[in-house]
Amino acid sequence: MGSQSQNKVQLNVVHNAKRNLKFGVVNKLVALLMPFVTRTIIQMVLGSEYLGLNSLFSSILTVLSLSELGIGGAIVYNMYRPVAENDTETVCALLNFYRKVYAVIGTVILVLGLLLIPFLPDLISGSYPANMNLTVLYLMFLANTVISYFMYAYMSSLLVVYQRDDVNSRTNTLVSLLMNGTEIILLLTTKNYYYYVLMMPLFTIVNNLRIAFIVRRMYPQYKPAGSISKEMRDDIKVRVSGAFISNVCKATRNSLDSICISYYLGLTLTAMYNNYYYVISGLISLLHIVSTALQGGIGNHVVTRSVDENFNELKKADFLYMWISAWCTVCLICIYQPFMRLWMGEDMMFPFSVAVLISLYFYLLKMGDMKSIYATTNGLWWNMRYRSLAEAAGNIILNIVLGKFFGVYGIVIATMITIFVCNFLWGSQIIFKNYFGADKIPAYFRYHFKYMATMILMCVVTYGLCSLLPIENLQGVLAARAAICIVVPNLIWILLYHGTGEFSFALSLLKKR
């Protein structure tokens, strides 16, 4: 379909990634700090049950958004080649298909969301704020989820393909500042939770309209028009089926955790868990900048470079990414508890053992990030279907069983088990079998388990030093532990890996930045 140029367009991955990272970091810092302030104000002004409601409804709608079916990822995958080959007609046809499908998806989510209304009280163990109408509040959250599907959400696919996530970052930064600033003012002046929630759908509309305007100005040659071929439609159906199953797996991680905690333990413990998860979700968001910044370029390289070249690229990316992930894990274990005590107070804290489990949960989740980019850019969702189903089913069963007997401990451990066994071990084998080659799997596992052992060593040594501090003042403890965490774990990593090629690559890359 369409006229094609003989010369393929190869994106400048390093340049684009640098630009995406720069604006992505600013966006994520704003996206972390502003909600952090609003969560603190909600806790102070309204109480923990309101935070619990916020977490519960967000989790429910995350699960409902599975109706998206992964169509976005499948469309983006099919765009890499026509964009690289300057096939404008095919890209326009894909956008048109994307727009129509998203309208259907938005309708499905709306209907499913409305059908769930009678069951909302059953998902809450114990009480909830007496002055809150659960139905009205839930409808506001539902509106925020549904709006995007009817308002140009498909346009952002072009930004992913062209590795221009900086556009999304700049827009989201501006809108987040305006939205959270407005929410904070409303909470402090009116103490009305409805006004706070109402700002979410209103600013979602603003965000989508602005991105649509910018994308149309940047890529005027692309407009939703035409029809895709039957072959491409069939290919999308297969990949969407696999992506849907993969999305089920992802949504059942934290969202099911929150729902199970609300069902078994009530809104206050749901708020406590989500306060802890909010911290690691912030780190996940910051690291997501790296993977998002690279995805468009990696997709381009899958089309334009050899498998061996891409495997060497994976090893280098994994080294730097796991270094950052290991360091973040050390910081979590050493700083989590004093930070939570300072932020939310003693009454909103879990035992240290729960903090350790959540920290290790974070690391296990990050182990599979880089290889997952190659699974996405190779469109391997269908190949992943049984793995994703096994992880989702295992997570649901273990959450229910272990959650009933061991509470929060059981729910976190259940998720850790399924992430490690299904996502990392099994998922890696599928990607290597279908793309990199099965012969490379042993080398891949060896270096990952070596990095994990290094992470554990870093945690033991660093926490041991932090625990020797005689400081009792919370601010002083945080400052001193932060200083130790900056120096000690990174020094251990450098001492162990300074002679490797991956370290030389990482060092040269960091120097350039």
N, C-alpha and C positions, 0 to 999 in steps of 0.2 A: 504494500500500500504506500502511495505517495512517492514523490521524487526523492532520491537519495544522493548525497554527495559521496564521491569516491574517498575523500579524506575524512577520517573519523575525528571527532572533536574529543581531545583528551584534556581533562580538567587539571589545573595546577593544584594538586591536593594539598601540598604544604602551605602554599599561599592562602588558599581558601580556608584551610583548617585554622591557620593563625588568626585570620579575620573572624571566623566563627567563634573561636575560643575567646577572643578579646571581648566581643559583645556578649557572648554566652555567659561568661563569668559575671559580668555586671548584671545581666538579667537574672541569673540564679541567686546572686547575693540579695538583690531586691526582692525576688520571689521567696527567699527564705526569711529575711529580716523583717519584712513588713507583716507577713502572717504570724511570725513569732511575736511581734508586738500585739497584734490583734488577739492571739490566743491568750496572752498574758492578761490583757484587759478584760476579755470575756471571763477568765477565771476570777479576776479581782472583783469585777462589777456584777457578774451574773452567777458564777459558780461552775463547778465541775460537770454537773449534769447537762449544761448547755454545750460544753465541749464534747460530751459523750454523744449528744444528739447530732452534732455536726459530723462526728466521725462515723456514726452509724449510717446516716443518710448518704454521706459521700461513698461509703462502702457498698451500699445497696445499689446505687446508681452506677458505680464502677462495674458491678456484675451485670446490670441491665445493658450496659454499653457493649456487652459481648455481641449484641445484635449487629454491631458494626462489621462483624464477620471477618475482620482483617482485610477488607476490600482495599483500604488505603495502601497497605504494604504491597498487595498484589499489583495495583495500578502503578505504583512507583517502580516496582521491579520491571514492568513491561515498558516503562518510559525510558529506561537507561539506554537501550539500543537505539530507538528512533531519535533521541536527543543527540547521541553520539554521532549519528549518521545524518543529522539535519533533516529528518523526516517529519516536517511540520504537520502534514496532514494526519499522520497517525497519532501524534501527540494531541491534536485538537479532538480527534475522535475519542481518545481515551478520556480526556477531560469531560466530554459530553456524557460518556457512559458513567463516569464517576459521579457527575452531578445528579443524574437520574437515580442511580442506586442510592446515593446519600439521602435523597428525598424519601425513598421507601424506608430506609433504615430509621430515619428520624420518626416516621409514623409508627414503625414497629416498637421503638423504645417508648414512645408516648403511650401507646395502647397497653404494653406490658406494665409500664409504670403505674397507670391508672388502675389496672387490675390488682395491683399489690396493696392498694390503700387499705382495704379491710383487715389486712394481716399485720399492719404496722405495730399495734400494741403488743402483739404476741412475740415480737422480736426483742422486747425490752424486759429484762428481769428486774422486778422491783418498781420503783416509782420514777416518774419524770416530772418536769416542772408543770405545776397545776395550771398556770396561766398560758400554757402553750397549746395551740390547736395543732395536733400532729399532722392532720391532713393539709391544712394551709401551708405549714412550714415545708412539708414534703413536696407539695406542688411547686414551690419556689425552687427547690433543688432540682426537681424534674425539668422545669422550664429551662434552667441554666444548661442542663445536659442536652436537651432536645434542640435548642436554638441553633447551635453550631451546624447541625446537619442540614438546616434549611438556608443557612447564610454563608455561602462561599467557602465552606471548609475544604472543598476539593482544590481550591486555588493554591493552597500551601504545598501541594505535592510538587509543584514546579521548583519551589525553593529547595526542597530536599534533593531533587535530581541534579540541580545546578550547584549544589553545595553552598547555598546562600542562606543558611540558617541565621546569619547575622540580622537579616531583615526581620525575621520572627522575633529574635531576641530584643532588638531595639523597640519594636512595637509593644511587645509584652512588658518590657521595662516601664515604658511610659504609662501604659494602661494600668499596670499593677500599682504604680505609685499613686495614680489618681484614685483607683478603686479602694485600696487599703487606707489611704489617707481619709477618704470620705467615710469609710466604715468606722475608723477610729473616732472621728469627730461625732458620728451618730451614736456610737456606743457610750461615749463620755457624756454627751449632752442629753440624750433621750433615754439611755439604758433600755432600749427597745431592740430585742433580738430580731424581730421581723424586718426592721429597717436595714439591719446589718446584712441579712440574707438576701434581701431584695436587690442590693447593689451588684450581686454576682451576675444574674442574667442581664442586667442593664449594661454592665461593662463588657460582657461577652459580646453583645451586639456591636459595641464601639470597636472592640478589638478586631472582630471579623471584617467589619466594613473597611477599616483602615488597611488591613493586610490585602484585601481584595483590590483596593485602589492602587496600592504600591505594585502588586504583581502585574496588574494590567498595564501599568506604566513601564515596567521593566521588560515585560515580554509581550508586546502588543501583537506579535504574530500568532500567539496561541489564544484561541477562543473556542469554547465548547461547541463543536459542530461536527456533523458527519457520524458515521457508524464504523465500529471496529469489525474486523473480519470474523467469520465463524470460528476459525482456528484460534484466534486470539481470545475470543469470548470463552471457548471451551477451556483454553489454558488458564484463564482467570478463574473459572469455576473450580478447577482442580486446586489451584493455589489458594483460593479463598477458603475452600473446605479445610485445607491444612492450617491456614492462618487462623481460622475460627477456633479450631481445637487448641492451637497454641495460645490464643487469647484467653480461652477458658482456664488454661493452666496458670497464666499470669495473674488473672483476676482472683483466682482462688487462693492466692498467697496471702497478702495483707488484708484484702477485703473480707475474706472468709474468717481470718483471725479475729477481726474486729466484730463481725457479726456473732461469732461463737462466744466471744468474751461478753458481749452484751446479753446474749441469751442465757449463758450460764452464771455470769457474775455481776451484771448490771452496768449502768451507764458510767458510774464513777470509775470503776476499773477499766472500762473501755477508754475513758478519757486518759487515765494513767498510761495505759499501753500505747495509745496514740501520741502522747507527749514524748515517750521514748522513741517511738517509731518516727515521729516528726524529725528528730535529730538525725537518724540514719537516712531518712528520706531526703533530708537536705544534702547529705554527702552523696547519696545516689544521684540527686539532681545535678550536683556539680560535676560528678564523673560522667554523667550522661552527656554533658557538653562535649566531652572528648569523643565519645562514640558517635554522637550526632554529627559533630564536625567532620569526622572521617568517613561517614557512611556514603555520602555522595561520591567522594573520590574513590573509595574502595569498590563501589558498584561500577564506576568507570574503569577501574583497573581489572576487574573480573572480565570485562569485555575486551580490553586492549592489551593485557599482559598475560604471561604464562603462569601456570599453577605454581611452579617452583618459586618464581619471583614473589607471588602473593603469599606463599607460606613463609618465606623469609621476612616479608613485611609483617605477617602475623606475629612471629616470634619477637620482633623488635617492639611492636605495639604492646604485646602482652607483658614484656619485661617492664616497661615504663608504667603501664597501667596497674600491674600487680604491686609494684613498688609503692605507688600512690595509695592503692587499696590497703596494703599491709600497714602503712604509716597511719592511715585513717583508723584502722582497727585498733592500733596501739593507743591512739588518742582517745577513742571511745572508752576503752577499758580503764584508762587512767583518769579520765576527766568526767565521764558520765555522771557518777553519783554526786560529787560536789557541785556540778553544774545544775543537776535536777533539784538539789537541796536549795540552791540559791534562787533558782527560777520559780519553782512551784511549791517548795516547802516540804518538810519532813513527811507530812500526811499524804503527799502525792508521789511517794517514792516506792519502788520495788526493792527487794533485797539485791545486794551486789551480784549474786549468782545469776539473777535474771538479766542484769545489765551485761554480764559476760556473754550469756547466751545470745542476746540481741546483737552484740558486737560481732560474734562469730557468724551469726546469720547474715550480717552485712557482708562479711568477707566471702562466704560461700556463694552468695548471690553474684558478687563481682567476678568470680573465677570464670564464669561463662560468657562474659559480656563481649569480649573481642571476637571469639569464634562465632557468636550469634550474629555479628554483623555480616560475616561471610555466608551464614545460613540464609539471612534475609536477602542479601544481594545476589545470591544464587537461586532464590525462590524455592528453598527446600522445605516449605511449610508442610506439604503433603507427605514428604518423607518422614517428617517429625510427628505425624499424627498419633502413632501408638505411644511414643514417648510422652507426648503432651497429655494424652488421655490417662496414661498411667500416673503421671505426676498429679494431675487434677484429682483423680479418684483416690490416690494414696493420701493426698493432702486432706481431702474431705473426711475420709475414714479415720485417719490418724488424729485429725483435729477433734472430731467428735469423741473418739475413744479416749485419747490421752487428755483432752480438755476436761472431760467429765471426771477423771480420776486425779489429775495432777494440776488442773487449773491453767494458769498462764504458762507455767513451765512446760506442760504437755503440749500446749498449742504452739509455742515457739519451737520446741524440739521436733514436733511433727513436720513443720515447714522446713526446718533444716535438713531432716532426713530426705525428704522428697526432692529438695533442691540439689543436694549432693549426688544422690543416686540417679535420679531421672534427668535432671537438667545438665549437670556437668558430665558425669561418666557416660551415660547412655547418649545424651545429645552430642557429645564430642565424637563418639564413634560413628554416628550417622553422618555428621558433616565430613569427617575424613574419608569415610567409605564412598561418599557421593561426590566429593570434590578434591580434597587434598591428596587422597590416597591412603589406604589402610596401613601401608608400611610406615607412615609417619606418626601413627597414633602413639607408639611407645615413647618416642622422643617428646611428644607433646605432654603426655602424662608425667613423664620424669621431671620436666622443668617446672610443671605446676606444683607437684608434690614437694619439690625442693623449695619453691617460693613459699608454700604453706608452712613447711618446717621452719623457714627463716622468720616468717610472721610470728609463729609461736615463741621462738627464741626472743624476738624483739619485745613481745608482750611481757614475757616473764622477767626479763632483765629490766625493762623500763618501769614496769609496775613495782618491782622489788625496790628500785631506787626511789620511786615516788612515795612508797609506803614508809620509808625511813625519815621523811620530812617531819620535823617537830612542829610545824606551823599548824595552828588551830583555826585561825581566821580564814573564812571561806574564800574571800577574794585573794588572800595570800596563797592559799592552797592551789587555787586555780592557776594563778600566775606562775607559781613555781613548777607545778606539774606541766603546764604548757611549755615552759622553757626546757624542761627535761625531755619532753616528747618531741620537740623540734630537733634536738641534738642527738640523743642516744639512739633511737631506732634507725635514723638515717645513717648514722656512723656505722652501725652494725651492717646495714645493707651494703654500704660502700666498701667496707673491709672485705666482705664475702664475695663481691661481684666486680670489684674494680678492674680486674684483668680480663673480663669477657668482652666479646665484640658487641653484645647488646648494651653493655654499660657505656662503651665508647660512643655508640650511636646515640644513646639517651643523653649523655653529657654534651655532645656536639649540638644536639637538638635544643637542649636547655640553654646553652650558651648563645645560640642564635636568637632565643626569645628574650 
